[in-house]
Amino acid sequence: MRHLSQSSIMSSHKNFVGDLAFVPQNINVDKRNPSEGKFTHFLSVSEDGIVNIWDTRPVDKDALQKQPDYMWKPFLRLDLFKQDGSGELGLSRCLIDRSASTPTFWAASDEGDLVLVDWSVKPVGGGDDGPKFAEYVKFTYESEKEYRPALALERSPFYPNLLLTVHNFNFAIWKIDLDNYEEPIFASAPTTQTAHNTCGAFSPTRPGVIFITKTDGIDVWDFLDGSNKPSLTLNFATSVITYMKF
């Protein structure tokens, strides 16, 4: 199967694309050309500190027949910087609530941070003061920083205020509606020395169950059974599991 269209590499990212997420239909990215309740835009994140927002409408089949040499470029580009001013903020995962009505999304950084990004912020400065700069990053939770990209970022299907971040040797659960609290409400014990984590997800049917994939299998955590270790370990993988999704 051939792709319908391919984005311009020169206008995209300077590093590999870490994650993609469609913008909810309730959010109009292009006010001049509203989405009219459809999923028309998605964003891409990378460790290069760039968030690109893409419009899919110019690359549908009918539009490409009229303009076959169309060069697909981002509709909007965001340059992210760390809140402490130490440089660009690279992202490895992004998460947007499908029912969201505000232009914000949660993301996990290439150093393990959990951040909240608001792309409606207007750039300030410019002129003699230097280039324009927009503080898109609203919150940064650094407690799980390990200077390695976060491997997964998921929202509980039962409790929308709970987020899961998976890191190389542990995972964390965050309650994002707690004021003045920047720690996860739970951080797991380190993964065994013989393997490291690769991904993870909440169970879609049981609120207290989390699946963590590793280089040698899957750990099943049931918090009704205990929180000090996995309730079940499945060592059945003949090759490394790198991604899972329900």
ChimeraX attribute file (.defattr): number of C-alpha atoms within 10 A of each C-alpha:
attribute: neighborCount
match mode: 1-to-1
recipient: residues
	/A:1	3
	/A:2	4
	/A:3	5
	/A:4	9
	/A:5	16
	/A:6	11
	/A:7	14
	/A:8	13
	/A:9	11
	/A:10	8
	/A:11	13
	/A:12	21
	/A:13	18
	/A:14	13
	/A:15	13
	/A:16	12
	/A:17	18
	/A:18	18
	/A:19	16
	/A:20	19
	/A:21	18
	/A:22	17
	/A:23	27
	/A:24	23
	/A:25	19
	/A:26	17
	/A:27	22
	/A:28	21
	/A:29	23
	/A:30	13
	/A:31	8
	/A:32	7
	/A:33	8
	/A:34	13
	/A:35	19
	/A:36	11
	/A:37	11
	/A:38	13
	/A:39	17
	/A:40	20
	/A:41	22
	/A:42	18
	/A:43	20
	/A:44	23
	/A:45	26
	/A:46	25
	/A:47	22
	/A:48	20
	/A:49	23
	/A:50	23
	/A:51	25
	/A:52	22
	/A:53	24
	/A:54	23
	/A:55	20
	/A:56	15
	/A:57	14
	/A:58	17
	/A:59	19
	/A:60	11
	/A:61	12
	/A:62	11
	/A:63	12
	/A:64	15
	/A:65	11
	/A:66	9
	/A:67	11
	/A:68	12
	/A:69	8
	/A:70	16
	/A:71	14
	/A:72	18
	/A:73	19
	/A:74	19
	/A:75	15
	/A:76	14
	/A:77	17
	/A:78	14
	/A:79	17
	/A:80	22
	/A:81	19
	/A:82	17
	/A:83	15
	/A:84	7
	/A:85	8
	/A:86	8
	/A:87	11
	/A:88	15
	/A:89	22
	/A:90	26
	/A:91	29
	/A:92	28
	/A:93	28
	/A:94	26
	/A:95	21
	/A:96	19
	/A:97	16
	/A:98	13
	/A:99	11
	/A:100	14
	/A:101	13
	/A:102	14
	/A:103	17
	/A:104	20
	/A:105	18
	/A:106	21
	/A:107	28
	/A:108	26
	/A:109	27
	/A:110	24
	/A:111	20
	/A:112	26
	/A:113	24
	/A:114	27
	/A:115	20
	/A:116	19
	/A:117	19
	/A:118	17
	/A:119	23
	/A:120	13
	/A:121	14
	/A:122	11
	/A:123	12
	/A:124	12
	/A:125	11
	/A:126	10
	/A:127	7
	/A:128	6
	/A:129	8
	/A:130	9
	/A:131	10
	/A:132	11
	/A:133	15
	/A:134	17
	/A:135	18
	/A:136	21
	/A:137	21
	/A:138	13
	/A:139	15
	/A:140	18
	/A:141	17
	/A:142	16
	/A:143	13
	/A:144	20
	/A:145	16
	/A:146	15
	/A:147	11
	/A:148	14
	/A:149	22
	/A:150	27
	/A:151	23
	/A:152	25
	/A:153	24
	/A:154	21
	/A:155	20
	/A:156	18
	/A:157	15
	/A:158	14
	/A:159	10
	/A:160	12
	/A:161	13
	/A:162	17
	/A:163	22
	/A:164	23
	/A:165	27
	/A:166	27
	/A:167	27
	/A:168	19
	/A:169	17
	/A:170	17
	/A:171	25
	/A:172	19
	/A:173	20
	/A:174	21
	/A:175	18
	/A:176	16
	/A:177	10
	/A:178	11
	/A:179	7
	/A:180	6
	/A:181	12
	/A:182	16
	/A:183	17
	/A:184	20
	/A:185	13
	/A:186	13
	/A:187	18
	/A:188	16
	/A:189	14
	/A:190	14
	/A:191	18
	/A:192	11
	/A:193	7
	/A:194	8
	/A:195	13
	/A:196	18
	/A:197	26
	/A:198	24
	/A:199	25
	/A:200	27
	/A:201	23
	/A:202	22
	/A:203	19
	/A:204	12
	/A:205	9
	/A:206	11
	/A:207	15
	/A:208	15
	/A:209	18
	/A:210	20
	/A:211	19
	/A:212	23
	/A:213	25
	/A:214	26
	/A:215	18
	/A:216	20
	/A:217	20
	/A:218	22
	/A:219	21
	/A:220	18
	/A:221	23
	/A:222	19
	/A:223	15
	/A:224	10
	/A:225	12
	/A:226	11
	/A:227	14
	/A:228	11
	/A:229	17
	/A:230	21
	/A:231	15
	/A:232	12
	/A:233	16
	/A:234	12
	/A:235	12
	/A:236	9
	/A:237	13
	/A:238	9
	/A:239	9
	/A:240	12
	/A:241	16
	/A:242	13
	/A:243	14
	/A:244	13
	/A:245	9
	/A:246	6
